[in-house]
Amino acid sequence: MNFKTIADLNKTIKDNLYKIPTDIDLIVGVPRSWMLPATILWLYLNCLITDIDSFCKWEIYTCGGTKKWNYINYIKDARKIIVIEDSSSSWESVKKAKEKISQSKYWDKCIFWAVYVTNISKSNVDIYFEICPQPRLFERNYIHHSMCKSMCFDIDWVLCENPTEEQNDDWPKYIDFILNAKPKFRPTAHIWYLVTTRLEKYRKETEIRLKNNNISYDKLIMLNLKTKEDRQKLNMYWKFKWEVYKKQKDSILFIESDYKQALEIAQISKKPVFCTENSQYTTSWFVQNLKTDFIPNLMEYKIIRYIYKILPTSIKKMIIKILLKNKKKFYN
């Protein structure tokens, strides 16, 4: 699966600015996913911006204090107009935009652009920045996407705030926290598994809060230990999560709040994890990146990958620690 974070989107736009004609005076966005890429490009180009409906009414947005002296005042004054979609996977969305704009007498000034396209859809636009095949998912909409039905979600610091040390007393204050925790991310799509190291004895309170927050899910997997001390002693945080995730053969992504745990879950399960702490999409870094970053020879890569596979976990952790200390990045 191709997962694109907001940071990826910004980098892709920034790295491909040279493809944008220098005489663009107006950016027109195609609702609703246009807002983010259009705004990023608008800030880089320092031109004017509007949406497709306003454009058809000959309306443009007003600009802020960094207005440059040669901003246009009317659409008719624009030399070229770029019409933006953040991703194009089919002809349909671009077709609708073109049909709407074709009614404008400024049609001949318009250039159609998408940040991400597929090999099939790239011919639908005049400019694209990156070919991103399906299946793909974006940070901007993953909690509202139908793919949630194949994902596992952590709860604390993903769906709600984290408990404070005072609240995490493993009894009355913690129960009060669960029942009244403020929501963080609010998925509107149906989630497959909720996987949390909250103890099983708090199932009732957790289910009540999930229902009150309109979280739709199939299963709630909780840690079956008696006390918080048992959980801490056994260090059952990431271990519990990766065991559940690995067993779910059809699961495509784990949403985790803690980056260290995300690395461990991805490494052991050999499946992707998205970390909400730093918006990092993480895969089994050794398997995914060793070839391209360190070993260009395919045979050497396969040999080292095999050796790594049979190493004890303690040795693997030591390798990870040494390599990360040298500031190497082994995640996508």
N, C-alpha and C positions, 0 to 999 in steps of 0.2 A: 504494500500500500504506500502511496505517496502522500505524506503528511506535510503541509506547508504552514509554518508558523507566521505570525505577523512580522517577525524579524526577517524571515525568508522573503516575504513579500516586499518589504522595504529594500532589502539588499538586491533583489532581482530588478526592481525599478531603478535603483541607483546605478547598478552596474550596466544598465542598458539605455541610459539617458541619451547616449549618442545616436540611437536609432530614431529619436523624435526629431522631426523637422524643426529648424530654428525659428520659423515664422509662424509658430502656433500662437494664437492670441486668445483662444477660448477652449476650455475643456467642458465637454457635455457628458454627464454620467447617465448610465442606463440603470434604473432602479432594479433591485435594491442593493445589490452587492457592489455597486460602483463607488459608494461613498468613500471607503477606505483607500483604494488605489488612486482614485481621482484626487482625493485630498493630498495624498503623498506626492503625486506628480505636480499638483498645483503649487505646493510649497517649494518644490525644487525649481519649477519653471517661472514662478512669480508672475503668472498671467491671471486671467479671469476664469470663473467656473460657474456652471449652472447644471440643472438637471434637465432631462429630456422634455418633460412637460412644460417647464418654464421656457425652454428654448423654442418650442413650438408656438409659444405666446410672445416670442421676441423679448423675453425677460432674462436678465443676467443678475447674478448676486453682486451686492456691493462688496468692496474690498476694505481691508484694514489699513493700519497706519503705515505699512511698508509699501504702499502703492508706488509704483514706478511712474515716471513722467509720461510714458507713451502707452498707458493702458487705453484700450478702446472704450468708447462710451456707448456704442450701439453694436448689435450683432452684425449689421451690414458693413461695419468697418473692419471686421476680422479678416485677416489674410487667409488663415487656415484654421479649421476647427477640428479638434480631435474628440471622437466619441468613444467612451471608455466602458469596457466590461472587465471585471477582474479575472474571470475565467470563461472560456467558451468550450463546451464539449459537444455541442450539436449546432445545427444550422438554425434551429427554431428561434433562439433568443436574439441572435444577430438579425435574423429576418424580420422579427417584430420591430426592432429598433430602426432598421432601414426603412421599413414601411411607414413608420411614424415620421421619420425625419424627411422622407422623400416628398412630403407635403410642403416642406419649407422651400422657399425660393433660394435658400443658401445651401442646398444639397450638394452642389458642385464644390463647395469649400470643405466638405467633411471627409475626414479620414477615420476609419474604424480600427480600433486597437483593443487587444486583450493581453493581459499579463500572462495567463496560462492558457494553452490550447492543447488539443490532442492532435495526432497526425491526421485525423480525419477532418477536424474542424479548422485547422490552420489556414485553409484556403478561403475561409469565410471572412477573414479580416485583412486589412491592409498591412498592419504591423502587429507582431506578437513578440513577446520577450522570452518565453520558455515553453518547450513541449513537456507537458506533465500528463502522462497517460493515466487512464482509469485502472483500478480504483484509486481515488484520491480524496483527501479530506483536508479541510482548512481550519486553523485555530479559530478563526472568526465565527465559525458556525457548527463546530463539532458537537456541542451540547444540544443542538436542535436538529441534528441530522438523523436520518433513518438508520444509519450504521450503528447508532447507540444500542440497537437491539443485539449487537454482537460485541459489546464492550463490557469491561469490568470497571467500576468506579470505586475509589476510596470515598469516605464520607467526610471525616474531619479535615478542615482546611481545603476541601473541594466543594462539597455541597453546603457546608456551614463553617462557621468560625471554629478556631481551635480552643479547647478549654485552657484556662490559666492554671498555674500550679495550685492555686488555692481551690479552684473548682474541681480539680482532678483528685478528689479525696477518696475515690472508690466507694462512695456511698451517697449521703443525702445531697451534698453540694453538686456532685457529678450528675445525679438524677435531675436536679433542677437545671443544670446546664443542658443536658440532652433535650429536655422538654421545651427549653426556651432559647436554644442556640440560634443566633441570627444567620439567615441563609447567605451563602456566598454566590457560587454559580447556581443558576436556576435552569436546569435542563427542561425543555418542553417536549423532548422526544422520550420514547419508552426505553429504559435502560435494561440490559440483560441481567447482570449480576452487580450487587453492591457488596463489596468485600472490605470488611473493616476489622481492626483489631480491638474494637469495643468488645467487652465480654458478653457472652451469651445471656447472662442474667439481666442485661439491660435491653433485651429484645423488645419487650412491650413498649417501653418509653421511646425507643428508636423508631419503631413502627408508627407510633402516634405522631411523632414529629415529622416523619417523612410524608405521612398522609396529610398533615396540616399544611405542608409546603408543596403539596401537589406533585410529589415525585413518583413517577410511574416506573415500576420495575418488576422483574420476574422473581428474583430470589435475593434474599438478604443473608449473606454468609458472615457469621460472627465467630469470635474466638472462644472455644469451649474450655476456658480455665476459670478457676474460682476467684482469684484476686489479681489486682494490678501487679503485686509483687511477683506472682507466678509468671506473669507475662514478661516482666522485666528480667527476671532471673533466667528464663529460657530464651530471651532475646527473640521473641516470636513476632516481631513486626513485619519485616520484609519476607521472612521465611514462610509465614502463614499465607501471605498474599501471593507469592510466586507459586506455591504449591497449588492453590486454588486456580490461579490463572493458567498454569501449565496443563492442568487436567482438562480444562475447557478447550477442546481441540478446535472448536469453531470461533473462539474469541479472537478478535483481530487487534485489540488495543486495550491497555490498562491505563486508567487515569489516576495518577498518584500525586500526592501533595509534597512529598519530601524527596529531594534530589538524590541523596545517598541511597535511599530505599529504591528509587526508580532505577538507578544504575544496577543495583543488585538484582532486582526483579527481572530486568531486561537481560542481564548477563546469564542468569541461571535458566530462565524460561526460554531464552533465545527468541523472544517475541517482543514487539515494540511497546514502549511505554511513553506516555506524554506526561511530563511533570509540570504541574501548575505553579510550583514555587518559582521557577525561572523560565517557564514557557519553552522547555527543551524537549524535543522529540528524540527519544533515546532508543537505540537498538542494541543488540549484542555487539558492542563496539569492536571487539577483537575480530569476530567473524565478518562483520560488515566492512570494516575500514582497513584492515591489515594489508590487504592486497594493494589497494590504490595508494595508501599513504606510505607504505614501507617496502613492500616486496612486489616489484613489477612482474617478476617471473611467475607464471601460473603454477608450475610444478613446485617451486619452492614454497609458494603460498599454501598449496594443498598439503605438503609435508608438515609445515609448521602448524597449520590448522589442526591436523590429526594429532600431533604431539600435544598441543594445547588441550585438546579434547580429553585426553586420557590422564592429564595431570591432576593431582589432588587439589581440592578446593583451596587449601591453605597456600599452595604454591601459586595458584592462579591469582589469589588476592595479593600476594607479594609482587607479582608481575604487574598487576594493575597499579599498585601503589607506586612502584618505581617509575612506570611510564607516565602516570599522571603528575608525578613530581617534576618531570621534565616538560610539563605543560603541553603534552600531546593531547589531541582531542580524538576520542574514539567513539563519537556518536554522530548521528546525522542531524 
